[in-house]
Every structure is written in structure tokens, then in C-alpha cells.
Amino acid sequence: MVIRALLHVDNSPTVSHSGRMAKPALGRGLGALLGGAPVLSKPTPVAPVESAIHIAPPPPQATVAPAVSRDGVRHVPLADIRPSSLQPRKDFPPETLRELADSIKEQGIVQPLIVRERGGVFELIAGERRLRAAQLAGLAAAPVIVRDADDRAVLEMALIENLQRENLNPIEEAQGYSQLVGQFQLTQEEVAGRVGKSRAVVANALRLLKLPQVVQSYVREGRISVGHAKVILGLTDEKQQTQAAERIIKEALNVRQTEGLVAKLQTHVGRGPKASVVIPLTADAHVSDLESRIRERLGTKVRLRYKQGKGSLEVSFFSDEDLERVLEILGVSAA
């Protein structure tokens, strides 16, 4: 049996006892409150309608499509991903990899790897630490973003990612800069601009590669600091550089003490065994701190002598290229 009835909807405003015009009964309407169709600014009168009363099924709930990266995130088997030969980072401490692997087991890989397609496989641009940890965690696949990039762009992106996260040790950083200079014929100024560093930082990093391999390994392992290494570069003989580094480690010398050691070695080499030992003229803490800051800024041996408002500043250089570098930092033209 179908019940037929006349339905009449009255949208006209009513007058309250106070004489004010009352708002329509549902105000904005349930549709607007629940995110349905937009509400008209003015109510539209509805004529009496004859219809069959029935219970209509609720409208289907709108679904939102999952967000897709503009670059397009894909999941590919780990077996199809290869590390890059251009990756500047070589050292991946096992304990930190294990910690990341445990996190990946719980949360998955949150940030996709950046790769490029090469010969039917995917070569990493950024994310080797995540890849290694995913392999430790036993994952079968990983999210990746595929990009078109030449070798120079790959090296730049890998350098920038590692530098921003402070993942590179000083020697790895220097080797990355060296690749950009030697393999891709960039100037130190261009390298600095691409990785967001000053030219002085790039130049000082590259100087570390002039040290003997054994001394570089000490810097890589953190057994001596970059400050120690810069002072050691004041010695031109590789054997002496190695001996100085080993003595720094054995005697736990600080940078200031290392300067005294290098000064002694330079004096003996330059003037023979009877030469007097060079002793710093002042131990004033403020002068020492200022001298240390100047040395870090210029990336070379510096000696500041000060007494009662007078003194001198001695800046050492060890080649024409080194002099040109120091002059450029000071803003002085060699021409």
C-alpha cells in the first residue's frame, strides 16, 4: 500500500512575539553543516509537491584520493637499486645503520630515495644510508622518486644532502669538492655557490687533500681535528707531517700546542739544528682567542704579537697559490 500525501514546505520568515523577523528553522541547514551541497544565499520558495513517501538511502560519502607526489613516488624492489659511484660518503657506522634499520621495521621508509634510471636498474642519487638500513631490516621494496640527472647533478645533490645533515667527515667533504673541480671543471667559486658554502670553506677543505694518506685517515676517523690538520699543513715534508700527527695523537696536543710543535720543526728545518726554539710572546687569553679566529678564517698559520696597543700580525703562506687564496679572502688583488 502506498501512502500519498501533500507535502508543503514553508520557507517564509515568521514574526516573533517581539515583532522581529525570525530566521528559518534550520538556519544554514544540515547539508551545509555536514559538508554537503552549498547553501543558497536566499531561500527559494517551494510549491506544494505530491510525492510518494519513502526512505531514501543515505548519499554515498565522498572519498578523497590519496595525495600523489608531483615527482611520482614508486615502490621498486631493493634488488633493482644500486649505490652510486659518485656518492661522497664512504663511512656508514654499523651501529647507526642498525638503529635506523630498527626504526624502518617499525615505521617503514618515511622519506623516499632519490634515484635515476641507468641500464635497466635504478642508481641512487640520495639515500644510501636508508637503502643500507632497509636491506638490514629485510625489506623487499622501497619508495623512490625517479629523476633525470647527469653525473654532475648527482654529485651536487648527494653533496648537498650530506652537508645539510652533517653526515660527511672533513675528508669526504673535501673529496666531493675535488670531484666537482677536477671531474666537472668547476672553479672553487662555482663549487661554493652550488653547495651553499663560502669560497674560503671550499678552499680550506681542498687543502686537506694535500696531507699524506695516513694523516687524512686520522682526520677521517676524528683522531685529529681539522684545526690540527691546518697547522700540520705548515710543514712541507710529508714525513714530518705524519710524525707531527702521530705526536698530536700520542700526547693529546691541542691546536695551540700543535702550533708550537710545528714552529719548532720549521725552525730546525730552515736554520739547522742549532736554531733557537720559537716561543710565543704572549699567553694572553684574548690575544690567543683572536689569533685562533684569524687562523680559522684565513686557513693558514697566523701569529699575532700584541703588547700595550702595539704589535704585529704575521700570516704564513706556503705557495703562490696559497698566497693568492689568502689575498682573495682579504679582498686584495694580486695584480
VENFEN-V994012 format. One record per helix or strand. SS is the DSSP state (A for helix, B for strand). FROM is the first residue (numbers start at 1). TO is the last residue. If there is no record, write none. Layout:
BEGIN
SS|FROM|TO  SS|FROM|TO
END
This chain:
BEGIN
B|4|7  B|15|15  B|21|21  A|30|33  B|49|52  B|73|77  A|78|80  B|81|82  A|94|107  B|113|118  B|121|126  A|128|137  B|141|146  A|151|164  A|170|182  A|188|195  A|199|210  A|213|220  A|226|232  A|238|251  A|255|271  A|285|298  B|302|307  B|310|315  A|320|330
END
